[in-house]
């Protein structure tokens, strides 16, 4: 099974949402890391850095 953009982003969003509910003080860090991961996944889809 190939894990690409449609498989990774919903999982990241779900984990980030649960973490925000459990630890609201970490909201800034969770959002920042989620945006960085989304950006890397998007760039990988364009430039094929991995796989």
HTML snippet that shows the backbone in 3Dmol.js (N, CA, C, O; Angstrom):
<script src="https://3Dmol.org/build/3Dmol-min.js"></script>
<div id="view" style="width:600px;height:400px;position:relative"></div>
<script>
const pdb = `
ATOM      1  N   UNK A   1       0.847  -1.183   0.000  1.00  0.00           N
ATOM      2  CA  UNK A   1       0.000   0.000   0.000  1.00  0.00           C
ATOM      3  C   UNK A   1       0.887   1.239   0.000  1.00  0.00           C
ATOM      4  O   UNK A   1       1.833   1.336   0.781  1.00  0.00           O
ATOM      5  N   UNK A   2       0.580   2.163  -0.861  1.00  0.00           N
ATOM      6  CA  UNK A   2       1.358   3.384  -0.989  1.00  0.00           C
ATOM      7  C   UNK A   2       0.722   4.486  -0.145  1.00  0.00           C
ATOM      8  O   UNK A   2      -0.425   4.866  -0.378  1.00  0.00           O
ATOM      9  N   UNK A   3       1.461   4.994   0.828  1.00  0.00           N
ATOM     10  CA  UNK A   3       0.953   6.078   1.667  1.00  0.00           C
ATOM     11  C   UNK A   3       1.358   7.401   1.051  1.00  0.00           C
ATOM     12  O   UNK A   3       2.525   7.788   1.099  1.00  0.00           O
ATOM     13  N   UNK A   4       0.393   8.090   0.476  1.00  0.00           N
ATOM     14  CA  UNK A   4       0.679   9.390  -0.104  1.00  0.00           C
ATOM     15  C   UNK A   4      -0.266  10.419   0.487  1.00  0.00           C
ATOM     16  O   UNK A   4      -0.885  10.179   1.523  1.00  0.00           O
ATOM     17  N   UNK A   5      -0.376  11.538  -0.154  1.00  0.00           N
ATOM     18  CA  UNK A   5      -1.114  12.688   0.360  1.00  0.00           C
ATOM     19  C   UNK A   5      -2.526  12.364   0.873  1.00  0.00           C
ATOM     20  O   UNK A   5      -2.851  12.775   1.987  1.00  0.00           O
ATOM     21  N   UNK A   6      -3.369  11.661   0.136  1.00  0.00           N
ATOM     22  CA  UNK A   6      -4.728  11.412   0.642  1.00  0.00           C
ATOM     23  C   UNK A   6      -4.775  10.504   1.872  1.00  0.00           C
ATOM     24  O   UNK A   6      -5.771  10.507   2.595  1.00  0.00           O
ATOM     25  N   UNK A   7      -3.732   9.737   2.117  1.00  0.00           N
ATOM     26  CA  UNK A   7      -3.713   8.850   3.266  1.00  0.00           C
ATOM     27  C   UNK A   7      -3.130   9.517   4.516  1.00  0.00           C
ATOM     28  O   UNK A   7      -3.530   9.193   5.634  1.00  0.00           O
ATOM     29  N   UNK A   8      -2.212  10.422   4.335  1.00  0.00           N
ATOM     30  CA  UNK A   8      -1.485  11.001   5.471  1.00  0.00           C
ATOM     31  C   UNK A   8      -2.220  12.181   6.091  1.00  0.00           C
ATOM     32  O   UNK A   8      -2.324  12.256   7.315  1.00  0.00           O
ATOM     33  N   UNK A   9      -2.725  13.089   5.297  1.00  0.00           N
ATOM     34  CA  UNK A   9      -3.295  14.328   5.828  1.00  0.00           C
ATOM     35  C   UNK A   9      -4.499  14.119   6.742  1.00  0.00           C
ATOM     36  O   UNK A   9      -4.571  14.784   7.775  1.00  0.00           O
ATOM     37  N   UNK A  10      -5.449  13.238   6.428  1.00  0.00           N
ATOM     38  CA  UNK A  10      -6.556  13.044   7.379  1.00  0.00           C
ATOM     39  C   UNK A  10      -6.090  12.478   8.715  1.00  0.00           C
ATOM     40  O   UNK A  10      -6.629  12.832   9.764  1.00  0.00           O
ATOM     41  N   UNK A  11      -5.104  11.610   8.681  1.00  0.00           N
ATOM     42  CA  UNK A  11      -4.568  11.060   9.928  1.00  0.00           C
ATOM     43  C   UNK A  11      -3.891  12.119  10.768  1.00  0.00           C
ATOM     44  O   UNK A  11      -4.066  12.160  11.986  1.00  0.00           O
ATOM     45  N   UNK A  12      -3.116  12.978  10.122  1.00  0.00           N
ATOM     46  CA  UNK A  12      -2.459  14.068  10.836  1.00  0.00           C
ATOM     47  C   UNK A  12      -3.493  15.015  11.423  1.00  0.00           C
ATOM     48  O   UNK A  12      -3.354  15.454  12.565  1.00  0.00           O
ATOM     49  N   UNK A  13      -4.521  15.330  10.657  1.00  0.00           N
ATOM     50  CA  UNK A  13      -5.567  16.232  11.143  1.00  0.00           C
ATOM     51  C   UNK A  13      -6.291  15.632  12.340  1.00  0.00           C
ATOM     52  O   UNK A  13      -6.594  16.342  13.300  1.00  0.00           O
ATOM     53  N   UNK A  14      -6.570  14.333  12.293  1.00  0.00           N
ATOM     54  CA  UNK A  14      -7.246  13.668  13.401  1.00  0.00           C
ATOM     55  C   UNK A  14      -6.392  13.677  14.658  1.00  0.00           C
ATOM     56  O   UNK A  14      -6.885  13.993  15.741  1.00  0.00           O
ATOM     57  N   UNK A  15      -5.126  13.335  14.525  1.00  0.00           N
ATOM     58  CA  UNK A  15      -4.223  13.339  15.681  1.00  0.00           C
ATOM     59  C   UNK A  15      -4.079  14.747  16.242  1.00  0.00           C
ATOM     60  O   UNK A  15      -4.115  14.935  17.457  1.00  0.00           O
ATOM     61  N   UNK A  16      -3.916  15.741  15.364  1.00  0.00           N
ATOM     62  CA  UNK A  16      -3.782  17.124  15.820  1.00  0.00           C
ATOM     63  C   UNK A  16      -5.036  17.582  16.550  1.00  0.00           C
ATOM     64  O   UNK A  16      -4.945  18.256  17.577  1.00  0.00           O
ATOM     65  N   UNK A  17      -6.211  17.222  16.028  1.00  0.00           N
ATOM     66  CA  UNK A  17      -7.461  17.603  16.682  1.00  0.00           C
ATOM     67  C   UNK A  17      -7.603  16.986  18.063  1.00  0.00           C
ATOM     68  O   UNK A  17      -8.041  17.651  19.002  1.00  0.00           O
ATOM     69  N   UNK A  18      -7.237  15.722  18.190  1.00  0.00           N
ATOM     70  CA  UNK A  18      -7.306  15.065  19.503  1.00  0.00           C
ATOM     71  C   UNK A  18      -6.332  15.711  20.478  1.00  0.00           C
ATOM     72  O   UNK A  18      -6.670  15.927  21.642  1.00  0.00           O
ATOM     73  N   UNK A  19      -5.124  16.022  20.011  1.00  0.00           N
ATOM     74  CA  UNK A  19      -4.146  16.665  20.892  1.00  0.00           C
ATOM     75  C   UNK A  19      -4.601  18.047  21.337  1.00  0.00           C
ATOM     76  O   UNK A  19      -4.368  18.440  22.480  1.00  0.00           O
ATOM     77  N   UNK A  20      -5.250  18.787  20.441  1.00  0.00           N
ATOM     78  CA  UNK A  20      -5.760  20.109  20.813  1.00  0.00           C
ATOM     79  C   UNK A  20      -6.838  19.972  21.885  1.00  0.00           C
ATOM     80  O   UNK A  20      -6.888  20.770  22.821  1.00  0.00           O
ATOM     81  N   UNK A  21      -7.693  18.969  21.753  1.00  0.00           N
ATOM     82  CA  UNK A  21      -8.726  18.759  22.768  1.00  0.00           C
ATOM     83  C   UNK A  21      -8.121  18.366  24.116  1.00  0.00           C
ATOM     84  O   UNK A  21      -8.598  18.801  25.164  1.00  0.00           O
ATOM     85  N   UNK A  22      -7.077  17.549  24.088  1.00  0.00           N
ATOM     86  CA  UNK A  22      -6.473  17.072  25.332  1.00  0.00           C
ATOM     87  C   UNK A  22      -5.554  18.108  25.976  1.00  0.00           C
ATOM     88  O   UNK A  22      -5.501  18.223  27.201  1.00  0.00           O
ATOM     89  N   UNK A  23      -4.831  18.862  25.146  1.00  0.00           N
ATOM     90  CA  UNK A  23      -3.843  19.819  25.650  1.00  0.00           C
ATOM     91  C   UNK A  23      -3.959  21.137  24.889  1.00  0.00           C
ATOM     92  O   UNK A  23      -3.148  21.404  24.002  1.00  0.00           O
ATOM     93  N   UNK A  24      -4.957  21.971  25.218  1.00  0.00           N
ATOM     94  CA  UNK A  24      -5.171  23.196  24.439  1.00  0.00           C
ATOM     95  C   UNK A  24      -4.006  24.187  24.494  1.00  0.00           C
ATOM     96  O   UNK A  24      -3.885  25.034  23.609  1.00  0.00           O
ATOM     97  N   UNK A  25      -3.154  24.098  25.507  1.00  0.00           N
ATOM     98  CA  UNK A  25      -2.024  25.030  25.590  1.00  0.00           C
ATOM     99  C   UNK A  25      -0.987  24.752  24.507  1.00  0.00           C
ATOM    100  O   UNK A  25      -0.159  25.614  24.212  1.00  0.00           O
ATOM    101  N   UNK A  26      -1.020  23.566  23.912  1.00  0.00           N
ATOM    102  CA  UNK A  26      -0.060  23.219  22.871  1.00  0.00           C
ATOM    103  C   UNK A  26      -0.569  23.546  21.463  1.00  0.00           C
ATOM    104  O   UNK A  26       0.032  23.128  20.473  1.00  0.00           O
ATOM    105  N   UNK A  27      -1.662  24.283  21.376  1.00  0.00           N
ATOM    106  CA  UNK A  27      -2.295  24.558  20.089  1.00  0.00           C
ATOM    107  C   UNK A  27      -1.322  25.144  19.072  1.00  0.00           C
ATOM    108  O   UNK A  27      -1.296  24.695  17.926  1.00  0.00           O
ATOM    109  N   UNK A  28      -0.533  26.122  19.455  1.00  0.00           N
ATOM    110  CA  UNK A  28       0.386  26.762  18.503  1.00  0.00           C
ATOM    111  C   UNK A  28       1.385  25.761  17.933  1.00  0.00           C
ATOM    112  O   UNK A  28       1.651  25.758  16.731  1.00  0.00           O
ATOM    113  N   UNK A  29       1.938  24.910  18.800  1.00  0.00           N
ATOM    114  CA  UNK A  29       2.920  23.933  18.344  1.00  0.00           C
ATOM    115  C   UNK A  29       2.279  22.870  17.457  1.00  0.00           C
ATOM    116  O   UNK A  29       2.860  22.467  16.449  1.00  0.00           O
ATOM    117  N   UNK A  30       1.095  22.421  17.826  1.00  0.00           N
ATOM    118  CA  UNK A  30       0.413  21.395  17.042  1.00  0.00           C
ATOM    119  C   UNK A  30       0.086  21.925  15.653  1.00  0.00           C
ATOM    120  O   UNK A  30       0.302  21.231  14.659  1.00  0.00           O
ATOM    121  N   UNK A  31      -0.426  23.132  15.575  1.00  0.00           N
ATOM    122  CA  UNK A  31      -0.755  23.728  14.278  1.00  0.00           C
ATOM    123  C   UNK A  31       0.509  23.931  13.451  1.00  0.00           C
ATOM    124  O   UNK A  31       0.512  23.659  12.251  1.00  0.00           O
ATOM    125  N   UNK A  32       1.573  24.402  14.075  1.00  0.00           N
ATOM    126  CA  UNK A  32       2.827  24.621  13.353  1.00  0.00           C
ATOM    127  C   UNK A  32       3.366  23.310  12.789  1.00  0.00           C
ATOM    128  O   UNK A  32       3.755  23.251  11.622  1.00  0.00           O
ATOM    129  N   UNK A  33       3.391  22.261  13.606  1.00  0.00           N
ATOM    130  CA  UNK A  33       3.901  20.976  13.118  1.00  0.00           C
ATOM    131  C   UNK A  33       2.999  20.400  12.030  1.00  0.00           C
ATOM    132  O   UNK A  33       3.495  19.833  11.057  1.00  0.00           O
ATOM    133  N   UNK A  34       1.687  20.535  12.181  1.00  0.00           N
ATOM    134  CA  UNK A  34       0.774  20.032  11.156  1.00  0.00           C
ATOM    135  C   UNK A  34       0.997  20.766   9.830  1.00  0.00           C
ATOM    136  O   UNK A  34       1.008  20.138   8.770  1.00  0.00           O
ATOM    137  N   UNK A  35       1.174  22.085   9.883  1.00  0.00           N
ATOM    138  CA  UNK A  35       1.418  22.839   8.654  1.00  0.00           C
ATOM    139  C   UNK A  35       2.742  22.449   8.005  1.00  0.00           C
ATOM    140  O   UNK A  35       2.828  22.356   6.780  1.00  0.00           O
ATOM    141  N   UNK A  36       3.770  22.221   8.812  1.00  0.00           N
ATOM    142  CA  UNK A  36       5.063  21.797   8.270  1.00  0.00           C
ATOM    143  C   UNK A  36       4.931  20.436   7.597  1.00  0.00           C
ATOM    144  O   UNK A  36       5.462  20.228   6.507  1.00  0.00           O
ATOM    145  N   UNK A  37       4.231  19.514   8.237  1.00  0.00           N
ATOM    146  CA  UNK A  37       4.066  18.181   7.663  1.00  0.00           C
ATOM    147  C   UNK A  37       3.239  18.250   6.384  1.00  0.00           C
ATOM    148  O   UNK A  37       3.580  17.603   5.393  1.00  0.00           O
ATOM    149  N   UNK A  38       2.146  19.034   6.392  1.00  0.00           N
ATOM    150  CA  UNK A  38       1.344  19.196   5.174  1.00  0.00           C
ATOM    151  C   UNK A  38       2.198  19.759   4.041  1.00  0.00           C
ATOM    152  O   UNK A  38       2.105  19.309   2.899  1.00  0.00           O
ATOM    153  N   UNK A  39       3.022  20.739   4.366  1.00  0.00           N
ATOM    154  CA  UNK A  39       3.892  21.328   3.351  1.00  0.00           C
ATOM    155  C   UNK A  39       4.879  20.325   2.787  1.00  0.00           C
ATOM    156  O   UNK A  39       5.086  20.275   1.575  1.00  0.00           O
ATOM    157  N   UNK A  40       5.492  19.525   3.650  1.00  0.00           N
ATOM    158  CA  UNK A  40       6.446  18.518   3.186  1.00  0.00           C
ATOM    159  C   UNK A  40       5.762  17.442   2.346  1.00  0.00           C
ATOM    160  O   UNK A  40       6.312  16.994   1.340  1.00  0.00           O
ATOM    161  N   UNK A  41       4.575  17.031   2.756  1.00  0.00           N
ATOM    162  CA  UNK A  41       3.834  16.034   1.980  1.00  0.00           C
ATOM    163  C   UNK A  41       3.457  16.607   0.618  1.00  0.00           C
ATOM    164  O   UNK A  41       3.557  15.919  -0.397  1.00  0.00           O
ATOM    165  N   UNK A  42       3.026  17.858   0.595  1.00  0.00           N
ATOM    166  CA  UNK A  42       2.681  18.491  -0.672  1.00  0.00           C
ATOM    167  C   UNK A  42       3.859  18.645  -1.597  1.00  0.00           C
ATOM    168  O   UNK A  42       3.742  18.395  -2.796  1.00  0.00           O
ATOM    169  N   UNK A  43       5.011  19.059  -1.054  1.00  0.00           N
ATOM    170  CA  UNK A  43       6.204  19.191  -1.869  1.00  0.00           C
ATOM    171  C   UNK A  43       6.682  17.834  -2.356  1.00  0.00           C
ATOM    172  O   UNK A  43       7.172  17.706  -3.478  1.00  0.00           O
ATOM    173  N   UNK A  44       6.536  16.814  -1.504  1.00  0.00           N
ATOM    174  CA  UNK A  44       6.937  15.475  -1.935  1.00  0.00           C
ATOM    175  C   UNK A  44       6.056  14.993  -3.080  1.00  0.00           C
ATOM    176  O   UNK A  44       6.537  14.287  -3.966  1.00  0.00           O
ATOM    177  N   UNK A  45       4.787  15.356  -3.082  1.00  0.00           N
ATOM    178  CA  UNK A  45       3.902  14.960  -4.173  1.00  0.00           C
ATOM    179  C   UNK A  45       4.329  15.623  -5.484  1.00  0.00           C
ATOM    180  O   UNK A  45       4.143  15.053  -6.559  1.00  0.00           O
ATOM    181  N   UNK A  46       4.894  16.808  -5.396  1.00  0.00           N
ATOM    182  CA  UNK A  46       5.311  17.521  -6.603  1.00  0.00           C
ATOM    183  C   UNK A  46       6.704  17.073  -7.066  1.00  0.00           C
ATOM    184  O   UNK A  46       6.908  16.767  -8.241  1.00  0.00           O
ATOM    185  N   UNK A  47       7.653  17.040  -6.134  1.00  0.00           N
ATOM    186  CA  UNK A  47       9.048  16.818  -6.495  1.00  0.00           C
ATOM    187  C   UNK A  47       9.559  15.406  -6.236  1.00  0.00           C
ATOM    188  O   UNK A  47      10.689  15.093  -6.612  1.00  0.00           O
ATOM    189  N   UNK A  48       8.755  14.534  -5.600  1.00  0.00           N
ATOM    190  CA  UNK A  48       9.109  13.134  -5.352  1.00  0.00           C
ATOM    191  C   UNK A  48      10.440  12.996  -4.601  1.00  0.00           C
ATOM    192  O   UNK A  48      11.349  12.307  -5.064  1.00  0.00           O
ATOM    193  N   UNK A  49      10.549  13.654  -3.440  1.00  0.00           N
ATOM    194  CA  UNK A  49      11.745  13.537  -2.609  1.00  0.00           C
ATOM    195  C   UNK A  49      11.897  12.114  -2.081  1.00  0.00           C
ATOM    196  O   UNK A  49      12.993  11.554  -2.085  1.00  0.00           O
ATOM    197  N   UNK A  50      10.788  11.539  -1.626  1.00  0.00           N
ATOM    198  CA  UNK A  50      10.794  10.194  -1.048  1.00  0.00           C
ATOM    199  C   UNK A  50       9.812   9.347  -1.824  1.00  0.00           C
ATOM    200  O   UNK A  50       8.685   9.771  -2.082  1.00  0.00           O
ATOM    201  N   UNK A  51      10.229   8.159  -2.196  1.00  0.00           N
ATOM    202  CA  UNK A  51       9.349   7.203  -2.881  1.00  0.00           C
ATOM    203  C   UNK A  51       9.116   7.590  -4.268  1.00  0.00           C
ATOM    204  O   UNK A  51       8.399   6.897  -4.990  1.00  0.00           O
TER     205      UNK A  51
END
`;
const viewer = $3Dmol.createViewer("view");
viewer.addModel(pdb, "pdb");
viewer.setStyle({}, {cartoon: {color: "spectrum"}});
viewer.zoomTo();
viewer.render();
</script>
